[in-house]
Amino acid sequence: MYANKRFIRSFISVFLSLLLFVLVSLFTARLLLQVDNAALVIRDIDIAETFRDTEFAHYIVSQINSLPFNNWVIDINDVEVLIKNEAVSSEIEEILSAYISALNNNDLDYHITNGEVIDAVTRLEPEISRFFGHYMTAEDNLTLTRTLDDVIDFRGLTVRGILYDVGINPIVPRLIVSPFMIWGTGIFILITLCFIFLTNIDSISKAFLMSGIPIVISGVVYLLTGVVFCSYPDLLSGMLHTLSRLTGGIMLLVIRYGIVLTAIGVALIVVSLIIRLKNETPKKPPPRHLRQSPR
């Protein structure tokens, strides 16, 4: 009976550890998809190399060079520098945030308007003026916005249209980007940790160990994934190689989160070892003069 009870408790502990690994991995993945990370990701994408020989790149460069107020000969590398500018990437992040909000509100017909683009261009006047070598006026901002609309087609860039082009059902991305995904997963992690400690209530050191191991494994998985994508892209081929150029920024975050998770897991394991060593250390007998004499 005792052996069966011990087996069941061990089985539950292992199951909870596996569940903790899955939950921690999902929670970290959701943190990576925060729209607040968009600017960082944009600033690290190899835009020029990825789009250099595409028809879209040639078209947009041609349209930019044909603007009446442009005083330079601009190529895709210049466009990349502009997009990666901190102020510009932050404005793009705000646009993405608006799309995410529309998705959460089930407003699938939302699209960025010319007015919103003009407002963004106006806020970016110093950066755009340096880009064109020309002090931008209100009329220039309107002309630039119309050119961007011609290239991108704002009216056709709806949430519904983007999801259709990618081939994704709206339910999936809405679930992923929902803020409840973070809170819900975080709550489940806390509940799982509580059950791990309750299951191992008679061995706190084991509870810390069963909590630390899955977190370490999750951290190592994220860390290795980020290192491979960032440091060894030549080992990848085909779509993965292309993906490594597009996701360089987020892979730096993957490495960062991997390090944090690994450190947390190692800390829990160290606490487990300290508790175990403390429990296994034999207690010294009291001094002779404090011992009770047998009666």
MIDOSE-1310 file (N, C-alpha, C; in nm, 2 decimals, decimal comma, always signed):
residues 295
myan	+0,08/-0,12/+0,00/+0,00/+0,00/+0,00/+0,09/+0,13/+0,00; +0,19/+0,12/+0,08/+0,28/+0,24/+0,09/+0,35/+0,26/-0,04; +0,40/+0,15/-0,10/+0,47/+0,16/-0,23/+0,38/+0,21/-0,34; +0,25/+0,17/-0,34/+0,16/+0,22/-0,44/+0,13/+0,37/-0,42
krfi	+0,12/+0,41/-0,30/+0,10/+0,55/-0,27/+0,22/+0,64/-0,31; +0,33/+0,58/-0,29/+0,46/+0,65/-0,32/+0,47/+0,66/-0,48; +0,43/+0,55/-0,55/+0,44/+0,56/-0,69/+0,34/+0,66/-0,75; +0,22/+0,66/-0,70/+0,12/+0,76/-0,74/+0,17/+0,90/-0,72
rsfi	+0,22/+0,93/-0,60/+0,27/+1,06/-0,58/+0,39/+1,10/-0,67; +0,48/+1,01/-0,70/+0,59/+1,03/-0,79/+0,53/+1,06/-0,93; +0,43/+0,98/-0,97/+0,37/+0,99/-1,11/+0,31/+1,13/-1,12; +0,23/+1,17/-1,01/+0,17/+1,31/-1,02/+0,27/+1,42/-1,02
svfl	+0,39/+1,40/-0,95/+0,49/+1,50/-0,95/+0,55/+1,52/-1,09; +0,58/+1,40/-1,15/+0,64/+1,41/-1,29/+0,54/+1,47/-1,39; +0,41/+1,44/-1,37/+0,31/+1,50/-1,46/+0,30/+1,65/-1,44; +0,30/+1,69/-1,32/+0,30/+1,83/-1,29/+0,42/+1,91/-1,34
slll	+0,54/+1,84/-1,33/+0,66/+1,90/-1,39/+0,65/+1,92/-1,54; +0,60/+1,81/-1,61/+0,58/+1,83/-1,75/+0,48/+1,94/-1,79; +0,37/+1,95/-1,71/+0,28/+2,05/-1,73/+0,34/+2,19/-1,71; +0,42/+2,20/-1,60/+0,49/+2,33/-1,58/+0,58/+2,36/-1,69
fvlv	+0,65/+2,27/-1,75/+0,74/+2,29/-1,87/+0,66/+2,35/-1,98; +0,54/+2,29/-2,01/+0,46/+2,34/-2,12/+0,40/+2,48/-2,09; +0,36/+2,50/-1,97/+0,30/+2,63/-1,94/+0,41/+2,74/-1,94; +0,52/+2,71/-1,88/+0,63/+2,81/-1,88/+0,67/+2,84/-2,03
slft	+0,68/+2,74/-2,11/+0,72/+2,76/-2,25/+0,61/+2,85/-2,33; +0,48/+2,82/-2,30/+0,38/+2,90/-2,36/+0,38/+3,04/-2,31; +0,40/+3,06/-2,18/+0,40/+3,19/-2,12/+0,51/+3,28/-2,18; +0,63/+3,22/-2,20/+0,74/+3,29/-2,26/+0,72/+3,32/-2,40
arll	+0,66/+3,22/-2,48/+0,63/+3,25/-2,62/+0,53/+3,37/-2,63; +0,43/+3,37/-2,54/+0,34/+3,49/-2,55/+0,40/+3,62/-2,52; +0,50/+3,62/-2,42/+0,57/+3,74/-2,39/+0,65/+3,79/-2,52; +0,71/+3,69/-2,59/+0,78/+3,72/-2,71/+0,70/+3,79/-2,82
lqvd	+0,57/+3,76/-2,82/+0,48/+3,81/-2,92/+0,41/+3,94/-2,88; +0,46/+4,00/-2,76/+0,41/+4,13/-2,72/+0,44/+4,23/-2,83; +0,34/+4,32/-2,86/+0,36/+4,42/-2,96/+0,46/+4,52/-2,92; +0,49/+4,53/-2,79/+0,60/+4,62/-2,74/+0,73/+4,58/-2,79
naal	+0,75/+4,45/-2,84/+0,88/+4,41/-2,89/+0,89/+4,43/-3,04; +0,79/+4,49/-3,10/+0,79/+4,50/-3,25/+0,90/+4,60/-3,30; +0,92/+4,71/-3,23/+1,03/+4,80/-3,27/+1,17/+4,74/-3,26; +1,19/+4,66/-3,16/+1,32/+4,59/-3,15/+1,34/+4,49/-3,26
vird	+1,23/+4,42/-3,29/+1,24/+4,32/-3,40/+1,27/+4,39/-3,53; +1,19/+4,50/-3,56/+1,21/+4,57/-3,69/+1,35/+4,62/-3,70; +1,41/+4,67/-3,59/+1,55/+4,73/-3,60/+1,65/+4,62/-3,63; +1,62/+4,49/-3,61/+1,72/+4,39/-3,63/+1,69/+4,30/-3,75
idia	+1,58/+4,33/-3,83/+1,55/+4,25/-3,95/+1,65/+4,29/-4,06; +1,69/+4,19/-4,13/+1,78/+4,22/-4,25/+1,69/+4,25/-4,37; +1,64/+4,37/-4,37/+1,54/+4,41/-4,47/+1,59/+4,42/-4,61; +1,71/+4,48/-4,62/+1,77/+4,50/-4,75/+1,80/+4,37/-4,82
etfr	+1,86/+4,28/-4,74/+1,90/+4,15/-4,80/+1,78/+4,06/-4,83; +1,68/+4,08/-4,75/+1,56/+3,99/-4,78/+1,48/+4,04/-4,90; +1,47/+4,17/-4,92/+1,38/+4,22/-5,02/+1,46/+4,28/-5,14; +1,59/+4,27/-5,14/+1,67/+4,34/-5,24/+1,63/+4,31/-5,39
dtef	+1,61/+4,19/-5,42/+1,58/+4,15/-5,56/+1,43/+4,12/-5,59; +1,35/+4,17/-5,50/+1,20/+4,15/-5,52/+1,14/+4,26/-5,60; +1,03/+4,23/-5,66/+0,96/+4,33/-5,74/+0,91/+4,44/-5,66; +0,86/+4,41/-5,53/+0,81/+4,51/-5,44/+0,92/+4,61/-5,41
ahyi	+1,04/+4,56/-5,38/+1,15/+4,65/-5,35/+1,18/+4,75/-5,46; +1,19/+4,69/-5,58/+1,22/+4,78/-5,70/+1,11/+4,88/-5,72; +0,98/+4,84/-5,70/+0,87/+4,93/-5,72/+0,88/+5,05/-5,62; +0,89/+5,01/-5,49/+0,89/+5,12/-5,39/+1,01/+5,21/-5,40
vsqi	+1,13/+5,16/-5,43/+1,24/+5,24/-5,45/+1,22/+5,34/-5,57; +1,16/+5,28/-5,68/+1,13/+5,37/-5,80/+1,03/+5,48/-5,76; +0,93/+5,45/-5,68/+0,83/+5,55/-5,65/+0,89/+5,65/-5,56; +0,98/+5,61/-5,47/+1,04/+5,71/-5,38/+1,13/+5,80/-5,46
nslp	+1,21/+5,75/-5,55/+1,30/+5,83/-5,63/+1,23/+5,93/-5,72; +1,11/+5,89/-5,75/+1,03/+5,98/-5,85/+0,96/+6,09/-5,77; +0,97/+6,10/-5,64/+0,90/+6,21/-5,57/+0,97/+6,34/-5,60; +0,89/+6,45/-5,62/+0,94/+6,57/-5,66/+1,04/+6,64/-5,56
fnnw	+1,02/+6,61/-5,44/+1,10/+6,67/-5,33/+1,23/+6,59/-5,29; +1,25/+6,48/-5,36/+1,36/+6,39/-5,32/+1,49/+6,45/-5,39; +1,59/+6,47/-5,31/+1,72/+6,53/-5,36/+1,83/+6,42/-5,37; +1,80/+6,30/-5,34/+1,90/+6,19/-5,35/+1,86/+6,08/-5,44
vidi	+1,96/+5,99/-5,47/+1,93/+5,87/-5,54/+1,93/+5,76/-5,43; +1,80/+5,71/-5,40/+1,78/+5,62/-5,29/+1,77/+5,48/-5,33; +1,83/+5,39/-5,25/+1,82/+5,25/-5,28/+1,76/+5,18/-5,16; +1,75/+5,04/-5,17/+1,69/+4,97/-5,07/+1,76/+4,98/-4,93
ndve	+1,89/+5,00/-4,94/+1,97/+5,01/-4,81/+1,93/+5,14/-4,74; +1,91/+5,25/-4,81/+1,86/+5,37/-4,75/+1,72/+5,35/-4,69; +1,64/+5,28/-4,76/+1,50/+5,25/-4,70/+1,51/+5,18/-4,57; +1,60/+5,08/-4,57/+1,62/+5,00/-4,45/+1,67/+5,09/-4,33
vlik	+1,76/+5,18/-4,36/+1,81/+5,27/-4,25/+1,70/+5,35/-4,20; +1,61/+5,40/-4,28/+1,50/+5,48/-4,24/+1,40/+5,40/-4,15; +1,37/+5,28/-4,20/+1,27/+5,20/-4,13/+1,33/+5,16/-3,99; +1,46/+5,14/-3,98/+1,52/+5,09/-3,86/+1,55/+5,21/-3,76
neav	+1,53/+5,33/-3,81/+1,54/+5,44/-3,72/+1,45/+5,43/-3,60; +1,50/+5,46/-3,48/+1,42/+5,44/-3,36/+1,28/+5,50/-3,36; +1,27/+5,63/-3,41/+1,14/+5,69/-3,41/+1,05/+5,63/-3,51; +1,10/+5,59/-3,63/+1,02/+5,53/-3,73/+0,97/+5,39/-3,69
ssei	+1,06/+5,31/-3,64/+1,02/+5,18/-3,59/+0,92/+5,19/-3,48; +0,93/+5,29/-3,39/+0,83/+5,31/-3,29/+0,69/+5,34/-3,34; +0,69/+5,42/-3,45/+0,56/+5,46/-3,52/+0,50/+5,33/-3,58; +0,58/+5,25/-3,64/+0,53/+5,12/-3,70/+0,48/+5,03/-3,59
eeil	+0,54/+5,04/-3,47/+0,49/+4,96/-3,36/+0,36/+5,01/-3,32; +0,33/+5,14/-3,32/+0,20/+5,19/-3,28/+0,10/+5,15/-3,38; +0,13/+5,14/-3,51/+0,04/+5,10/-3,61/+0,00/+4,95/-3,59; +0,10/+4,87/-3,56/+0,08/+4,73/-3,53/-0,01/+4,71/-3,40
sayi	+0,01/+4,80/-3,31/-0,07/+4,80/-3,18/-0,22/+4,82/-3,22; -0,24/+4,92/-3,31/-0,38/+4,95/-3,35/-0,44/+4,83/-3,42; -0,37/+4,76/-3,50/-0,42/+4,63/-3,56/-0,45/+4,53/-3,46; -0,36/+4,51/-3,36/-0,38/+4,41/-3,26/-0,51/+4,44/-3,18
saln	-0,53/+4,57/-3,15/-0,65/+4,61/-3,07/-0,77/+4,58/-3,15; -0,77/+4,61/-3,29/-0,88/+4,58/-3,37/-0,91/+4,43/-3,38; -0,81/+4,35/-3,38/-0,83/+4,21/-3,38/-0,89/+4,16/-3,25; -0,84/+4,21/-3,14/-0,90/+4,18/-3,01/-1,05/+4,22/-3,00
nndl	-1,08/+4,33/-3,07/-1,22/+4,38/-3,06/-1,31/+4,33/-3,18; -1,25/+4,23/-3,25/-1,32/+4,16/-3,36/-1,36/+4,26/-3,47; -1,28/+4,37/-3,48/-1,30/+4,47/-3,59/-1,21/+4,43/-3,71; -1,26/+4,33/-3,78/-1,18/+4,27/-3,89/-1,17/+4,36/-4,01
dyhi	-1,25/+4,47/-4,02/-1,25/+4,56/-4,14/-1,16/+4,68/-4,11; -1,10/+4,68/-3,99/-1,01/+4,79/-3,96/-0,89/+4,80/-4,06; -0,85/+4,92/-4,10/-0,73/+4,94/-4,18/-0,68/+5,08/-4,14; -0,55/+5,10/-4,16/-0,49/+5,23/-4,13/-0,54/+5,32/-4,24
tnge	-0,57/+5,45/-4,20/-0,62/+5,55/-4,29/-0,51/+5,64/-4,33; -0,54/+5,72/-4,44/-0,44/+5,82/-4,49/-0,42/+5,92/-4,38; -0,53/+5,96/-4,30/-0,51/+6,06/-4,20/-0,42/+6,01/-4,09; -0,42/+5,88/-4,05/-0,33/+5,83/-3,95/-0,19/+5,83/-4,00
vida	-0,17/+5,80/-4,13/-0,04/+5,80/-4,19/+0,02/+5,94/-4,20; -0,07/+6,04/-4,23/-0,02/+6,18/-4,24/+0,02/+6,22/-4,10; -0,05/+6,18/-4,00/-0,01/+6,22/-3,86/+0,12/+6,16/-3,82; +0,14/+6,03/-3,86/+0,27/+5,97/-3,83/+0,38/+6,03/-3,91
vtrl	+0,36/+6,07/-4,04/+0,46/+6,13/-4,12/+0,50/+6,27/-4,06; +0,40/+6,34/-4,01/+0,42/+6,47/-3,95/+0,51/+6,46/-3,83; +0,48/+6,36/-3,75/+0,56/+6,34/-3,63/+0,70/+6,30/-3,66; +0,72/+6,24/-3,78/+0,85/+6,19/-3,82/+0,92/+6,29/-3,92
epei	+0,88/+6,42/-3,92/+0,93/+6,52/-4,01/+1,08/+6,53/-4,01; +1,15/+6,53/-3,89/+1,30/+6,54/-3,89/+1,36/+6,43/-3,96; +1,32/+6,30/-3,93/+1,38/+6,18/-3,99/+1,35/+6,18/-4,14; +1,23/+6,21/-4,18/+1,20/+6,21/-4,33/+1,27/+6,32/-4,40
srff	+1,28/+6,43/-4,34/+1,35/+6,55/-4,40/+1,50/+6,51/-4,43; +1,56/+6,45/-4,33/+1,70/+6,40/-4,36/+1,71/+6,29/-4,46; +1,61/+6,21/-4,47/+1,60/+6,10/-4,57/+1,60/+6,15/-4,71; +1,52/+6,26/-4,73/+1,50/+6,31/-4,86/+1,60/+6,43/-4,89
ghym	+1,66/+6,48/-4,79/+1,75/+6,60/-4,80/+1,66/+6,72/-4,84; +1,55/+6,73/-4,78/+1,45/+6,83/-4,81/+1,36/+6,86/-4,69; +1,34/+6,98/-4,65/+1,25/+7,02/-4,54/+1,11/+6,99/-4,59; +1,04/+6,90/-4,52/+0,91/+6,85/-4,56/+0,80/+6,96/-4,52
taed	+0,71/+6,99/-4,61/+0,60/+7,08/-4,58/+0,47/+6,99/-4,57; +0,36/+7,05/-4,54/+0,24/+6,98/-4,52/+0,20/+6,92/-4,66; +0,22/+6,99/-4,76/+0,19/+6,94/-4,90/+0,28/+6,82/-4,93; +0,41/+6,83/-4,89/+0,50/+6,71/-4,92/+0,46/+6,59/-4,84
nltl	+0,41/+6,61/-4,71/+0,36/+6,50/-4,63/+0,24/+6,43/-4,70; +0,15/+6,51/-4,76/+0,04/+6,46/-4,82/+0,08/+6,38/-4,95; +0,17/+6,43/-5,02/+0,22/+6,36/-5,14/+0,29/+6,23/-5,11; +0,37/+6,23/-5,00/+0,43/+6,11/-4,96/+0,33/+6,00/-4,91
trtl	+0,23/+6,05/-4,84/+0,12/+5,96/-4,79/+0,05/+5,90/-4,91; +0,02/+5,98/-5,01/-0,05/+5,92/-5,13/+0,04/+5,82/-5,20; +0,17/+5,85/-5,21/+0,26/+5,75/-5,27/+0,27/+5,62/-5,19; +0,27/+5,63/-5,06/+0,27/+5,51/-4,98/+0,14/+5,43/-5,00
ddvi	+0,03/+5,51/-5,01/-0,10/+5,44/-5,03/-0,10/+5,37/-5,16; -0,04/+5,43/-5,26/-0,04/+5,37/-5,39/+0,05/+5,24/-5,39; +0,15/+5,24/-5,31/+0,24/+5,12/-5,30/+0,18/+5,01/-5,22; +0,12/+5,05/-5,10/+0,08/+4,95/-5,00/-0,07/+4,93/-5,01
dfrg	-0,15/+5,03/-5,05/-0,30/+5,02/-5,06/-0,36/+5,00/-4,92; -0,37/+5,11/-4,84/-0,42/+5,11/-4,71/-0,56/+5,05/-4,69; -0,64/+5,09/-4,79/-0,78/+5,04/-4,78/-0,79/+4,89/-4,79; -0,70/+4,83/-4,86/-0,70/+4,69/-4,88/-0,63/+4,62/-4,77
ltvr	-0,56/+4,69/-4,68/-0,48/+4,63/-4,58/-0,56/+4,62/-4,45; -0,67/+4,55/-4,46/-0,76/+4,53/-4,35/-0,71/+4,41/-4,26; -0,76/+4,40/-4,14/-0,73/+4,28/-4,06/-0,77/+4,16/-4,12; -0,89/+4,16/-4,18/-0,95/+4,04/-4,25/-0,86/+4,00/-4,37
gily	-0,82/+4,10/-4,44/-0,74/+4,08/-4,56/-0,61/+4,02/-4,53; -0,54/+4,07/-4,43/-0,41/+4,02/-4,38/-0,42/+3,87/-4,34; -0,52/+3,84/-4,26/-0,54/+3,71/-4,21/-0,58/+3,61/-4,33; -0,65/+3,66/-4,43/-0,68/+3,58/-4,55/-0,56/+3,55/-4,63
dvgi	-0,48/+3,65/-4,65/-0,35/+3,63/-4,72/-0,26/+3,53/-4,66; -0,25/+3,54/-4,52/-0,17/+3,45/-4,45/-0,23/+3,31/-4,44; -0,36/+3,30/-4,45/-0,43/+3,18/-4,44/-0,46/+3,13/-4,30; -0,49/+3,23/-4,21/-0,51/+3,19/-4,07/-0,65/+3,23/-4,03
npiv	-0,72/+3,14/-3,96/-0,85/+3,17/-3,91/-0,84/+3,28/-3,80; -0,92/+3,38/-3,79/-0,91/+3,49/-3,70/-0,91/+3,44/-3,55; -0,97/+3,33/-3,52/-0,98/+3,28/-3,38/-0,84/+3,25/-3,33; -0,75/+3,20/-3,41/-0,62/+3,16/-3,36/-0,53/+3,28/-3,32
prli	-0,51/+3,38/-3,41/-0,43/+3,50/-3,37/-0,50/+3,58/-3,26; -0,64/+3,58/-3,26/-0,70/+3,65/-3,15/-0,68/+3,59/-3,01; -0,67/+3,46/-3,01/-0,64/+3,38/-2,89/-0,50/+3,41/-2,85; -0,40/+3,41/-2,95/-0,26/+3,43/-2,92/-0,23/+3,57/-2,86
vspf	-0,29/+3,67/-2,93/-0,26/+3,81/-2,89/-0,34/+3,86/-2,77; -0,44/+3,78/-2,73/-0,53/+3,83/-2,62/-0,44/+3,84/-2,49; -0,46/+3,95/-2,42/-0,39/+3,97/-2,29/-0,43/+3,87/-2,19; -0,55/+3,81/-2,21/-0,59/+3,70/-2,11/-0,50/+3,58/-2,13
miwg	-0,44/+3,56/-2,24/-0,35/+3,45/-2,26/-0,23/+3,46/-2,16; -0,18/+3,58/-2,14/-0,07/+3,59/-2,05/-0,11/+3,57/-1,91; -0,22/+3,64/-1,87/-0,27/+3,63/-1,73/-0,32/+3,49/-1,70; -0,39/+3,43/-1,80/-0,44/+3,29/-1,77/-0,33/+3,19/-1,76
tgif	-0,23/+3,20/-1,85/-0,11/+3,11/-1,84/-0,03/+3,13/-1,71; -0,02/+3,26/-1,67/+0,05/+3,29/-1,55/-0,02/+3,23/-1,42; -0,15/+3,24/-1,42/-0,23/+3,18/-1,31/-0,21/+3,03/-1,31; -0,22/+2,97/-1,42/-0,20/+2,82/-1,43/-0,06/+2,78/-1,38
ilit	+0,04/+2,86/-1,41/+0,17/+2,83/-1,36/+0,18/+2,83/-1,21; +0,12/+2,93/-1,15/+0,11/+2,94/-1,00/+0,04/+2,83/-0,94; -0,08/+2,79/-1,00/-0,16/+2,68/-0,95/-0,07/+2,55/-0,96; -0,01/+2,53/-1,07/+0,08/+2,41/-1,09/+0,19/+2,40/-0,99
lcfi	+0,25/+2,52/-0,96/+0,36/+2,52/-0,86/+0,30/+2,48/-0,72; +0,18/+2,54/-0,69/+0,12/+2,50/-0,56/+0,09/+2,35/-0,55; +0,04/+2,29/-0,66/+0,02/+2,15/-0,65/+0,15/+2,07/-0,64; +0,25/+2,12/-0,70/+0,38/+2,05/-0,69/+0,43/+2,05/-0,54
fltn	+0,41/+2,16/-0,48/+0,46/+2,17/-0,34/+0,36/+2,09/-0,25; +0,23/+2,09/-0,28/+0,14/+2,01/-0,20/+0,16/+1,86/-0,21; +0,19/+1,82/-0,34/+0,22/+1,68/-0,36/+0,35/+1,63/-0,29; +0,44/+1,73/-0,27/+0,57/+1,69/-0,21/+0,58/+1,77/-0,07
idsi	+0,47/+1,77/+0,00/+0,46/+1,85/+0,12/+0,56/+1,79/+0,23; +0,59/+1,66/+0,22/+0,68/+1,60/+0,32/+0,83/+1,61/+0,27; +0,85/+1,67/+0,15/+0,99/+1,69/+0,10/+1,00/+1,81/+0,02; +1,02/+1,92/+0,09/+1,03/+2,06/+0,03/+1,14/+2,06/-0,07
skaf	+1,25/+2,00/-0,04/+1,37/+2,00/-0,13/+1,33/+1,93/-0,27; +1,25/+1,83/-0,26/+1,20/+1,76/-0,39/+1,11/+1,85/-0,46; +1,02/+1,93/-0,39/+0,93/+2,02/-0,45/+1,01/+2,13/-0,53; +1,11/+2,18/-0,47/+1,19/+2,28/-0,54/+1,26/+2,22/-0,66
lmsg	+1,31/+2,10/-0,65/+1,38/+2,03/-0,76/+1,28/+2,00/-0,87; +1,16/+1,95/-0,84/+1,06/+1,92/-0,95/+1,01/+2,05/-1,01; +1,02/+2,17/-0,94/+0,99/+2,29/-1,00/+1,10/+2,35/-1,09; +1,22/+2,33/-1,04/+1,34/+2,39/-1,11/+1,37/+2,32/-1,24
ipiv	+1,36/+2,19/-1,24/+1,41/+2,11/-1,36/+1,33/+2,15/-1,49; +1,20/+2,15/-1,49/+1,12/+2,19/-1,61/+1,15/+2,33/-1,65; +1,17/+2,42/-1,56/+1,21/+2,56/-1,60/+1,34/+2,57/-1,66; +1,44/+2,50/-1,61/+1,57/+2,49/-1,67/+1,56/+2,44/-1,81
isgv	+1,49/+2,33/-1,83/+1,48/+2,27/-1,96/+1,42/+2,36/-2,06; +1,31/+2,43/-2,02/+1,25/+2,53/-2,10/+1,34/+2,64/-2,14; +1,42/+2,69/-2,04/+1,52/+2,79/-2,07/+1,63/+2,75/-2,16; +1,68/+2,63/-2,15/+1,78/+2,57/-2,24/+1,73/+2,56/-2,38
vyll	+1,60/+2,52/-2,39/+1,54/+2,50/-2,53/+1,54/+2,64/-2,60; +1,49/+2,74/-2,52/+1,48/+2,88/-2,58/+1,62/+2,93/-2,61; +1,72/+2,90/-2,52/+1,85/+2,95/-2,54/+1,92/+2,89/-2,66; +1,91/+2,76/-2,68/+1,97/+2,69/-2,79/+1,90/+2,73/-2,92
tgvv	+1,77/+2,75/-2,92/+1,70/+2,79/-3,04/+1,75/+2,93/-3,09; +1,76/+3,02/-2,99/+1,81/+3,16/-3,03/+1,95/+3,16/-3,07; +2,03/+3,08/-3,01/+2,18/+3,08/-3,05/+2,19/+3,02/-3,19; +2,12/+2,91/-3,22/+2,13/+2,85/-3,35/+2,08/+2,95/-3,46
fcsy	+1,97/+3,01/-3,44/+1,91/+3,11/-3,54/+2,00/+3,23/-3,56; +2,06/+3,28/-3,45/+2,14/+3,40/-3,46/+2,28/+3,38/-3,50; +2,34/+3,27/-3,45/+2,49/+3,25/-3,47/+2,52/+3,15/-3,58; +2,43/+3,06/-3,61/+2,47/+2,96/-3,71/+2,36/+2,95/-3,82
pdll	+2,33/+3,06/-3,89/+2,23/+3,06/-3,99/+2,27/+2,97/-4,11; +2,40/+2,95/-4,13/+2,44/+2,87/-4,24/+2,41/+2,72/-4,22; +2,38/+2,68/-4,09/+2,34/+2,54/-4,07/+2,19/+2,52/-4,11; +2,12/+2,63/-4,13/+1,98/+2,62/-4,17/+1,97/+2,63/-4,32
sgml	+1,86/+2,58/-4,37/+1,84/+2,58/-4,52/+1,70/+2,62/-4,55; +1,68/+2,66/-4,67/+1,55/+2,69/-4,72/+1,47/+2,79/-4,64; +1,35/+2,76/-4,60/+1,26/+2,85/-4,53/+1,32/+2,89/-4,40; +1,39/+2,80/-4,33/+1,44/+2,83/-4,20/+1,55/+2,93/-4,21
htls	+1,63/+2,93/-4,32/+1,74/+3,02/-4,34/+1,68/+3,16/-4,37; +1,57/+3,17/-4,45/+1,50/+3,29/-4,47/+1,44/+3,35/-4,34; +1,38/+3,26/-4,27/+1,32/+3,29/-4,14/+1,42/+3,35/-4,04; +1,55/+3,30/-4,04/+1,65/+3,34/-3,95/+1,69/+3,49/-3,98
rltg	+1,68/+3,53/-4,11/+1,70/+3,67/-4,14/+1,59/+3,76/-4,10; +1,47/+3,71/-4,10/+1,35/+3,79/-4,07/+1,33/+3,80/-3,92; +1,38/+3,71/-3,84/+1,34/+3,70/-3,70/+1,47/+3,72/-3,61; +1,57/+3,79/-3,67/+1,69/+3,81/-3,59/+1,66/+3,88/-3,46
giml	+1,58/+3,98/-3,46/+1,55/+4,06/-3,34/+1,48/+3,98/-3,24; +1,38/+3,91/-3,28/+1,31/+3,83/-3,18/+1,39/+3,72/-3,12; +1,49/+3,67/-3,20/+1,57/+3,56/-3,15/+1,67/+3,61/-3,05; +1,70/+3,74/-3,05/+1,78/+3,80/-2,94/+1,70/+3,80/-2,81
lvir	+1,57/+3,82/-2,83/+1,48/+3,82/-2,71/+1,47/+3,67/-2,66; +1,46/+3,58/-2,76/+1,45/+3,44/-2,72/+1,57/+3,40/-2,64; +1,69/+3,44/-2,68/+1,81/+3,41/-2,60/+1,80/+3,48/-2,46; +1,76/+3,60/-2,46/+1,75/+3,67/-2,33/+1,65/+3,60/-2,23
ygiv	+1,53/+3,56/-2,28/+1,44/+3,49/-2,20/+1,49/+3,35/-2,16; +1,56/+3,29/-2,26/+1,62/+3,16/-2,22/+1,72/+3,17/-2,11; +1,80/+3,27/-2,11/+1,90/+3,29/-2,00/+1,82/+3,32/-1,86; +1,72/+3,40/-1,87/+1,64/+3,43/-1,75/+1,57/+3,30/-1,69
ltai	+1,51/+3,22/-1,78/+1,45/+3,10/-1,74/+1,55/+3,00/-1,68; +1,66/+2,99/-1,75/+1,76/+2,90/-1,70/+1,81/+2,94/-1,56; +1,83/+3,07/-1,54/+1,88/+3,12/-1,41/+1,78/+3,09/-1,30; +1,65/+3,11/-1,33/+1,54/+3,09/-1,23/+1,54/+2,94/-1,20
gval	+1,55/+2,85/-1,30/+1,54/+2,71/-1,27/+1,66/+2,66/-1,19; +1,78/+2,71/-1,23/+1,90/+2,68/-1,15/+1,89/+2,72/-1,01; +1,84/+2,84/-0,99/+1,82/+2,89/-0,85/+1,73/+2,80/-0,77; +1,62/+2,75/-0,83/+1,53/+2,66/-0,76/+1,60/+2,53/-0,72
ivvs	+1,69/+2,48/-0,82/+1,76/+2,36/-0,79/+1,86/+2,37/-0,68; +1,93/+2,49/-0,68/+2,03/+2,52/-0,58/+1,96/+2,52/-0,44; +1,84/+2,59/-0,44/+1,77/+2,59/-0,31/+1,73/+2,45/-0,27; +1,69/+2,36/-0,36/+1,66/+2,23/-0,33/+1,78/+2,15/-0,27
liir	+1,90/+2,17/-0,33/+2,02/+2,11/-0,28/+2,06/+2,16/-0,14; +2,04/+2,29/-0,12/+2,08/+2,35/+0,01/+1,99/+2,29/+0,12; +1,86/+2,28/+0,09/+1,76/+2,22/+0,19/+1,80/+2,08/+0,22; +1,83/+2,00/+0,11/+1,86/+1,86/+0,13/+1,99/+1,84/+0,21
lkne	+2,09/+1,92/+0,18/+2,21/+1,91/+0,26/+2,19/+1,95/+0,40; +2,11/+2,05/+0,42/+2,08/+2,09/+0,56/+2,01/+1,98/+0,64; +1,91/+1,92/+0,57/+1,84/+1,81/+0,64/+1,92/+1,69/+0,66; +2,02/+1,66/+0,58/+2,11/+1,54/+0,59/+2,22/+1,57/+0,68
tpkk	+2,25/+1,69/+0,72/+2,37/+1,72/+0,81/+2,33/+1,67/+0,95; +2,41/+1,58/+1,00/+2,38/+1,53/+1,14/+2,39/+1,64/+1,24; +2,30/+1,63/+1,34/+2,30/+1,74/+1,44/+2,40/+1,70/+1,55; +2,47/+1,80/+1,59/+2,57/+1,78/+1,69/+2,50/+1,75/+1,83
pppr	+2,56/+1,66/+1,91/+2,50/+1,63/+2,04/+2,52/+1,76/+2,13; +2,43/+1,78/+2,22/+2,45/+1,90/+2,31/+2,57/+1,88/+2,40; +2,62/+1,99/+2,45/+2,74/+1,97/+2,54/+2,71/+1,88/+2,66; +2,82/+1,83/+2,72/+2,80/+1,73/+2,82/+2,73/+1,79/+2,94
hlrq	+2,76/+1,91/+2,98/+2,69/+1,97/+3,10/+2,55/+2,00/+3,08; +2,50/+2,00/+2,95/+2,36/+2,03/+2,92/+2,28/+1,90/+2,91; +2,35/+1,78/+2,90/+2,27/+1,66/+2,89/+2,20/+1,62/+3,02; +2,08/+1,57/+3,00/+2,01/+1,52/+3,12/+2,07/+1,39/+3,17
spr	+2,09/+1,38/+3,30/+2,14/+1,26/+3,35/+2,02/+1,16/+3,37; +2,05/+1,03/+3,33/+1,94/+0,93/+3,34/+1,89/+0,92/+3,48; +1,77/+0,90/+3,50/+1,71/+0,88/+3,63/+1,69/+0,74/+3,66
